[in-house]
Amino acid sequence: MRVSAALPTGVAALLFESARRRRDAEDRLVVHLREAGYAEVILPILDYVEPYDSLLTTASRGELYRFVDRDGELLALRADFTPMLARLLAPRLESLPLPLRLYYRGDVVRYQEERAGRAREFYQLGAELLGLPGEAAEREVLRLFLELATAVGGGSLQVVLGFAGALDQLLLAADAANPAALAAAVARRERSAVRRACPALLAVVENGVPERPEDLGPEAAGRLRGLLALRDELAASFPQALLTIDLAEFACNSLDPRMSEGAAEGERSYYDGVVFHAYAGPAALPVGGGGRYDRLFKALGAEIPAVGFAISLERLLEARP
Amino acid sequence: MIRLALPKGRNLEAALAAFRAAGIPLDGVDANGRSLLWRLPDLGVEILSLKDWDLPLYVGHGIADCGIVGSDVLEEVDGDLLVPVRLLAGRSRLSLIGLDPALPAPGTQVRLATKYPQTARRLVAGRTWGAEILKLSGSIELAAVLRLAELALDIVQTGRTLAENHLVEIETVAEVAPCLVVNRASYQRHRALLNDWIGRLEAAEVVS
């Protein structure tokens, strides 16, 4: 009998050269992470669904591979490392020496409509820095991300920076009835819808930042100034990467509960501070991203500052010249 | 150098005219001809000629930085693209059509023929009637005329084809416009040029 070698949609086997290429890259990154003082955590591929119930959006719930175990428990395949790590650490934080520097690697599985470039199983390598407050943690994590991504990806790395909730005040003032829809239009850079609703947002759509930081409101203006300084500092250290601030890119990543209705198509929306996406080569799918996610721990009952990132290693390798 | 993808077929003229009006003459481009790629070094532009349905994929993968494609196609094959402006020319409607001028009665089950199965599924999900979606690749009106399906979801431009075949436009589902779409990564890289183009298209009043 002939056995078919076909695989289900969205998964791939790496054979020979492609396997070697990924393991080589992975090895180099792991050496780098260890040297930077990060310790590995190995997480299970199966977990209960229930602890994540309050964290899931309609979109992220739809991506889960869920099933009922023989004992009747509802389980899911791992779709994201960060919440799993947060849930496992939250009850133990008081007994752990802070700050914690952790990294993980492995596959995540998410149901995606069949589309080119959208695998259902993909490999992630990421790092989390827990318990170091303020901008120091954001600087360290962004630096580490840039070091890793430029080490493997070669040239043409673009990092787009923003922060969660940056446009909330403008969005709510412009369209109190449906700010989430306006946020989606800003994220898609739809000029006429944005112009009609709020001229100040138009500058954000065109240039990524408002004409004056104060347009965002006093608190967000301060954060924007801080981010501009951090961007300049990182750009000087990583001249081979293009670092831009584009608040429109993260318009849907809000902090205001009034905007959570219909929020974020598939966006993992636990970020509540600095947030970033990285692109490499021409493709429009990010090769990595991350940010601050204190509120994820808060939702799990722990108060701790947390910043981290994940790299999609296969996409990054694909972009290598 | 920026790479612009233009669609073959009905949206091509609208796209070329809009760029011409904006002072960006894409001279010599005949996207309905046999050539696949043109270089316009003076403008710093390369033009790709693609079928509508393939265009979002090329832009999504960054093979083209930007392109012009109908919102009907975009709704169907969402590739997470940026959509800064929509052209005023070349607009049409996505409509439910059929021989019977009334929508199906609540609780009934019909067949619906379309080139847009995803859009159709989303549409039917919000209705009181149900439909089996039949995906066809062309001559959608014929499916309704010959009663392969009670309903068809298709583009209506002038309505002439409908009238000739005794079909009725029962309900307009969406306005359809050729859209400028941009790859997310390209938008960061070519922001100045794209903003310049968009500004000129807006000044020429050929987009909204």
Chai-1 contact restraints between the chains, C-beta under 6 A:
chainA,res_idxA,chainB,res_idxB,connection_type,confidence,min_distance_angstrom,max_distance_angstrom,comment,restraint_id
A,A116,B,L57,contact,1.0,0.0,6.0,A-B,restraint_1
A,Q158,B,A185,contact,1.0,0.0,6.0,A-B,restraint_2
A,Q158,B,Q188,contact,1.0,0.0,6.0,A-B,restraint_3
A,V160,B,Q188,contact,1.0,0.0,6.0,A-B,restraint_4
A,R188,B,L82,contact,1.0,0.0,6.0,A-B,restraint_5
A,R188,B,V83,contact,1.0,0.0,6.0,A-B,restraint_6
A,R189,B,L82,contact,1.0,0.0,6.0,A-B,restraint_7
A,R189,B,P84,contact,1.0,0.0,6.0,A-B,restraint_8
A,E190,B,V83,contact,1.0,0.0,6.0,A-B,restraint_9
A,R191,B,P84,contact,1.0,0.0,6.0,A-B,restraint_10
A,R191,B,V85,contact,1.0,0.0,6.0,A-B,restraint_11
A,S192,B,S208,contact,1.0,0.0,6.0,A-B,restraint_12
A,E206,B,N195,contact,1.0,0.0,6.0,A-B,restraint_13
A,T244,B,Q188,contact,1.0,0.0,6.0,A-B,restraint_14
A,Y279,B,A185,contact,1.0,0.0,6.0,A-B,restraint_15
A,P282,B,G62,contact,1.0,0.0,6.0,A-B,restraint_16
A,A283,B,H61,contact,1.0,0.0,6.0,A-B,restraint_17
A,A283,B,G62,contact,1.0,0.0,6.0,A-B,restraint_18
A,A284,B,G60,contact,1.0,0.0,6.0,A-B,restraint_19
A,A284,B,G62,contact,1.0,0.0,6.0,A-B,restraint_20
A,A284,B,N183,contact,1.0,0.0,6.0,A-B,restraint_21
A,A284,B,R184,contact,1.0,0.0,6.0,A-B,restraint_22
A,A284,B,A185,contact,1.0,0.0,6.0,A-B,restraint_23
